[in-house]
Amino acid sequence: MASSALISPEALHARIKKDRLRTALQAPISAPMYCVLYLKEKRECRSPWFARREHAQAALDLMQAKYGKGKAIVYVD
């Protein structure tokens, strides 16, 4: 029975490469969703969920123009 100290560097490299390929090919669980959180009259509000980052960015620009630059952020789930 061989221990891990006796594994050749080539075999170890091949095993690491195989592990990286296996994990790299896994599909994500779900696509990220985006939401804009903003403060309105000292209360936290949120926009509807967006599937595209561009739509969330457009909503963020609108909320920052309306309520202030530091009062709106994009939340990614």
Secondary structure per residue as TSV (DSSP state, phi and psi in degrees):
chain	resnum	aa	ss	phi	psi
A	1	M	-	360.0	125.8
A	2	A	-	-93.5	141.4
A	3	S	-	-92.9	170.5
A	4	S	G	-66.5	-22.2
A	5	A	G	-71.0	-20.7
A	6	L	G	-95.7	-0.3
A	7	I	S	-74.1	134.0
A	8	S	-	-68.4	153.3
A	9	P	H	-60.2	-33.6
A	10	E	H	-66.7	-42.1
A	11	A	H	-66.4	-39.8
A	12	L	H	-64.5	-43.0
A	13	H	H	-62.7	-41.9
A	14	A	H	-63.9	-39.6
A	15	R	H	-66.3	-42.1
A	16	I	H	-64.4	-42.3
A	17	K	H	-62.3	-41.5
A	18	K	H	-63.4	-42.0
A	19	D	H	-63.5	-41.7
A	20	R	H	-64.8	-41.3
A	21	L	H	-65.2	-39.9
A	22	R	H	-64.0	-44.6
A	23	T	H	-76.4	-27.6
A	24	A	H	-72.0	-25.7
A	25	L	T	-88.3	-2.1
A	26	Q	-	-74.0	137.2
A	27	A	-	-75.7	149.2
A	28	P	-	-66.3	154.8
A	29	I	S	-63.9	-45.1
A	30	S	S	-157.5	164.2
A	31	A	-	-74.1	147.8
A	32	P	-	-67.9	145.2
A	33	M	-	-114.6	149.1
A	34	Y	E	-121.9	145.1
A	35	C	E	-144.4	146.5
A	36	V	E	-103.6	123.1
A	37	L	E	-101.5	134.9
A	38	Y	E	-147.3	157.8
A	39	L	E	-98.4	128.9
A	40	K	E	-131.3	113.1
A	41	E	T	52.9	48.0
A	42	K	T	65.0	19.0
A	43	R	E	-122.0	141.9
A	44	E	E	-81.7	129.3
A	45	C	E	-125.6	165.3
A	46	R	E	-140.9	154.3
A	47	S	-	-85.7	173.9
A	48	P	-	-65.2	167.1
A	49	W	-	-78.8	140.5
A	50	F	B	-116.1	142.2
A	51	A	S	-87.8	-22.0
A	52	R	S	-113.9	138.2
A	53	R	H	-63.3	-34.4
A	54	E	H	-62.8	-39.0
A	55	H	H	-67.9	-40.4
A	56	A	H	-65.3	-37.9
A	57	Q	H	-65.4	-39.0
A	58	A	H	-64.2	-42.4
A	59	A	H	-65.2	-38.6
A	60	L	H	-61.9	-45.4
A	61	D	H	-59.7	-41.0
A	62	L	H	-64.9	-45.4
A	63	M	H	-68.2	-36.0
A	64	Q	H	-68.3	-36.3
A	65	A	H	-68.4	-34.9
A	66	K	H	-81.9	-44.1
A	67	Y	H	-111.1	-6.4
A	68	G	-	119.1	150.2
A	69	K	G	-62.7	-40.8
A	70	G	G	-91.4	9.6
A	71	K	G	-110.0	14.3
A	72	A	E	-145.6	139.0
A	73	I	E	-139.5	162.3
A	74	V	E	-98.7	128.1
A	75	Y	E	-104.6	130.2
A	76	V	E	-111.5	128.0
A	77	D	-	-121.0	360.0
